[in-house]
Amino acid sequence: MTQRHRLFSWELSYFSGKIRSYLRYKDHFGALGPGFEDILCSYELIFGLLVPNTGSVTVPQVLTADGEWIHDSSEIIDHFERADPTRAIVPSPVERPRQRLASYLLELLADEWMVVWGFWERWHHSLAGVEPNQLAYNRLQWGSAFAPGLTGTGRSEAAQRMFDGPFGVKAAPEQLLGPYAGLRDLGMTERTETAWTESNDRILGILDRHFDEHDFVFGGRPSLADFGLMGPLYPHLYRDPVPGFEMRTRFPLVAQWVERTNGTNALDARSYNQKLYSLVDGELVGRPATSHGGEWIEGDVIPPTLAPLLGVFFDEMWPVLESSIERLTAFVASDAHEPGDELPSYTFRATTGFEELQQGDGPLTHEFEIGGVRERRMVVPYQVWMLQRIADVVRDISAAPGGRAALASMLEAYDRGPRLLDLDAKLAGCRMRKEGGRLFSAAR
């Protein structure tokens, strides 16, 4: 039997939710060859298999059928899209330049901005004294990763030991241990909590209105933007009990989109892998279950219902990214860094060994604003690496006839939008290379 691709993941994992739904979609259309196996990644597998091969403890990771290890959700998607473009998830740079750029921008928003709120929801509602509380569920889901072979009680107890120890969940948030150190590093504090709440509600409200008319981001089939959004919206905001109740009761169309995009045959969600049937002369006649005949909207249209979500990117995240580029460029050029040396690589917290750079007033921290409140947060070099991909997208689109004009017409709707066209030049002083889960500045 031919070896299948192997996905090492956790159900609770932010980026595992992104990749699992993507692989299900590609597999449904026969674009994964032998298919894939979703493997619950225990600590035994992390330290006995993942770390020796990629140097990283994080999931998801993929071992392809031909023995190649791939670390990082975006690189996993890039790999499989190159291997088989059947039912491609990224619109064409020639035929759909606006939708192509928008898909990458929304992937970045989902991966690296919405993570703050998803992170906070999970851990805030696991604190003693917070009601409603999801600690019992959170223990069980983490115990399934820490000690999958134990009984339910044993899994919960194993997780509690981690929560009481390195996770620091039992300690007051003010002690800034575990998740709370990460939240502080990302700019989630008592001063900004309300602003982050309002940002999340704004995003979910936009999506709920959008999914009233369109089953996916660009119409009737999923794209990179949809799978990017699955990161925050499935494991943290749909699956966790407290935010899951909030989503289902306040934003039910977003909850239904999660079920649709997850590809698990939720019939009332009308997914890409099902048909709706009518009776014609007593015979069943099927049609695509999703909107727009199961295809992307024609004409490279960015739906008016989606435009406000791009507005969130340019209003909230883009200023942070521009500041990050400036701070990282200055650091790479300083005496504190040798060209070609390693840079911090974590998203969820300051990278081990780089805390002095990324915490306090370190050179890889900066002031940012959300909802009119100013706070300090770490610079995340990985986000700049993601911007390199977007700069390549802008360059490729601009090389096609009419491509740059198409992007300019889309971006001029946003105050800071046109500045994205100069992204390649902005990144000149802080480009980097990626090796597995590690980042290095480009050698001069």
Buried (B, 14 or more C-beta within 10 A) or exposed (E): EEEBBBBBBBBBBBBBBBBBBBBBBBBBEEBBBEEBEBBEBBEEBBEEBBEEBBEBEBBBBBBBBEEEBBBBBBBBBBBBBEBBEEBBBBBBBBEBBBBBBBBBBBBBBBBBBBBBBBBBBBBBBBBEEEEEBBBEBBBBBBBBBBBBEBEEEEBBBBBBBBBEEEBBBBBEBEEBBBBBBBBBBBBBBEEBBEBBBEBBBBBBBBBBBBBEBBBBBBBBBBBBBBBBBBBBBBBBBBBBBBBBEBBBEEBEBBBBBBBBBBBEEBEEBBBBBBEEEEEEEEEEEEEBBBBBEBEBBEEBBBBEBBBBBBBBBBBBBBBBBBBBBBBBBBBBBEEEBEEEEBBBBBBBBBBEEBBEBBBEEBBBBBEBBBEEBEBBBBBBBBBBBBBBBBBEBBBBBBEBEEBBEBBBEBBEEBEEBBBBBEBBEBBEBBBBBBEBBBBBBBEE
